[in-house]
Structures are given as C-alpha cells and as structure tokens.
Amino acid sequence: MDDFAVSFEVSKDVEAIKQLKARYFRLLDTKDWDGMRGLFTDDLVVDTTGSGGGVIVGGDAFVGFVSSHLSDAVTVHHGHTPEITLTSPSEATGIWAMEDRIWFANGHAMTGFGHYHETYAKIDGSWRIASSTLTRLRVDMTGPATA
C-alpha cells in the first residue's frame, strides 16, 4: 500500500472509533440498552475505581450495571478532544475528555468532569470498546430542591 492508502485507512479507522464513542454517549443517554450492548467486546473490562466505583467485567455485566443505576435518571454525557492511536490494524487506544450530568429520580444531581482511557478492538470489521477506565477531575453533587 502506498502512503496515501495507508493514511486513508488510518483516517477511516480513527473516524469509526469516534463514531463508536458518539454512539456510546447517545445510547447511554437515551437508555437504549440493547443498542449499547453492541458497542462492547464480550470480555469488556470497565474500571471506575478512580472515580469511586469498582471494576466490571463483561459487556453484559456492564450494561446490566449501568441500566440498573441510570434507568430512572436523566443523563447527558459529552466526550471531547479524542486522542486516538492505532496500535495495530485491529487494536487502538483512546483518551477522551468527558463531562456528564445526571439528575436522579430522588432529586439529587451530579455533574462530573474527567477522562475515559480506553482500548478498542476491531472484530469482524467493526470497532468495539474493549476496556474503559473512568477517572474524575471533579464531581459536583447537589441535593433535592427544597421549597
């Protein structure tokens, strides 16, 4: 392959990973749990220990965890300034700056800022999230509004 063809293929893969993460945010916020499951490898590892959570292993387990905690909440997730590095034709790493806002049914709310550190795997021609580590720079919590 000539340099242009290689560069074009890299650009296509980087864009596909950006689209994958955009779908993650949209499907999470719209509570499309079935659609969200298709974004992950079966052996997904999600580490939220750096933001006060735990480690979840498996795509099904992660979707089950998220849906059980956020089904009744209104959420808005944004990802910014992706740094995507292809490490092989079928593997990549990425870092995303993020902001999330969550309004829980009990009246509490959270606004968080931090980063996703991720790995991706290309399986059967499609990119999937293989691991994700969420770190937080700041979290603002509020209680229910009082009259």
C-alpha positions in Angstrom: 0.0 0.0 0.0 1.3 3.5 -0.8 1.5 6.2 1.9 -1.8 7.8 0.8 -3.7 4.5 1.0 -2.3 3.8 4.5 -3.2 7.3 5.7 -6.7 6.9 4.3 -7.2 3.6 6.1 -5.9 5.1 9.4 -8.3 8.0 9.0 -11.2 5.7 8.4 -10.5 3.7 11.5 -10.0 6.8 13.7 -13.3 8.2 12.4 -15.0 4.8 13.1 -13.8 4.9 16.7 -15.0 8.4 17.1 -18.4 7.3 15.8 -18.4 4.3 18.2 -17.9 6.6 21.2 -20.5 9.1 20.0 -23.0 6.2 19.8 -22.0 5.2 23.4 -22.9 8.6 24.7 -26.2 8.8 22.7 -27.3 5.2 23.5 -26.5 5.7 27.2 -28.5 8.9 27.4 -31.5 7.5 25.5 -31.4 4.3 27.6 -31.1 2.0 24.5 -29.5 -0.8 26.5 -29.7 -3.4 23.7 -28.1 -1.0 21.2 -25.4 -0.1 23.8 -24.5 -3.8 24.4 -23.4 -4.0 20.7 -20.7 -1.4 21.3 -18.6 -3.7 23.6 -16.5 -6.8 23.3 -17.8 -9.7 25.3 -14.8 -9.6 27.6 -15.0 -5.8 28.2 -13.3 -4.5 31.4 -14.6 -1.2 32.9 -12.6 0.3 35.7 -14.3 3.1 37.7 -12.1 2.7 40.8 -10.5 6.1 40.1 -13.9 7.7 40.4 -15.2 5.9 43.4 -16.6 2.8 41.7 -15.4 -0.7 41.0 -14.3 -3.0 38.2 -16.9 -4.6 36.0 -16.0 -7.5 33.6 -18.1 -8.4 30.6 -20.3 -6.5 28.2 -23.5 -7.9 29.5 -22.5 -7.2 33.1 -21.6 -3.6 32.3 -24.9 -2.9 30.5 -26.7 -4.5 33.4 -24.9 -2.4 35.9 -25.4 0.9 34.1 -29.1 0.2 33.3 -29.8 -0.7 37.0 -28.2 2.6 38.2 -29.4 5.0 35.5 -32.7 3.8 34.1 -34.7 6.3 36.1 -32.2 9.1 35.8 -31.9 11.8 33.1 -28.4 11.8 31.8 -26.3 13.9 29.5 -22.9 12.7 28.5 -20.4 14.6 26.4 -17.0 13.4 25.1 -14.4 15.9 23.8 -11.0 16.1 22.2 -10.4 12.4 21.4 -6.8 11.2 21.2 -7.0 8.0 19.2 -3.9 5.9 18.4 -4.0 2.8 16.2 -1.6 0.3 17.7 -2.3 -2.4 15.1 -4.8 -3.0 12.3 -7.3 -4.3 14.8 -6.4 -2.5 18.1 -6.4 1.1 19.2 -6.2 3.2 22.3 -8.1 6.4 23.1 -8.4 9.2 25.7 -11.5 11.3 25.8 -12.1 14.3 28.0 -15.7 14.0 29.3 -18.5 15.7 31.2 -21.6 14.1 32.5 -24.7 15.4 34.2 -27.1 13.1 36.0 -30.4 14.1 37.5 -31.5 11.2 39.7 -35.2 10.4 40.4 -34.7 11.1 44.1 -33.9 14.8 43.3 -30.1 14.5 43.7 -27.9 15.6 40.8 -24.3 15.2 39.8 -22.0 17.0 37.3 -18.7 15.3 36.7 -15.6 16.0 34.7 -12.8 13.7 33.8 -11.4 11.3 31.2 -12.1 8.0 29.6 -8.9 5.9 28.9 -10.0 3.2 26.5 -8.8 0.3 24.3 -10.7 -0.8 21.2 -10.7 -4.0 19.2 -11.8 -4.4 15.5 -13.9 -7.5 15.4 -15.4 -8.7 12.1 -14.7 -5.3 10.5 -16.3 -3.3 13.3 -14.7 -1.4 16.2 -15.8 -2.2 19.7 -14.8 -0.9 23.1 -12.6 -3.5 24.8 -11.7 -1.6 28.0 -12.6 1.7 29.7 -11.1 3.4 32.7 -13.0 6.4 34.0 -11.1 9.0 36.0 -12.6 12.1 37.6 -11.1 15.5 38.0 -14.1 17.0 39.7 -17.6 16.0 40.8 -20.3 18.4 42.0 -23.3 16.9 43.8 -26.5 18.6 44.8 -29.4 17.5 46.9 -33.1 17.7 46.2 -34.6 21.2 45.7 -36.4 22.5 48.7 -39.4 24.9 48.7 
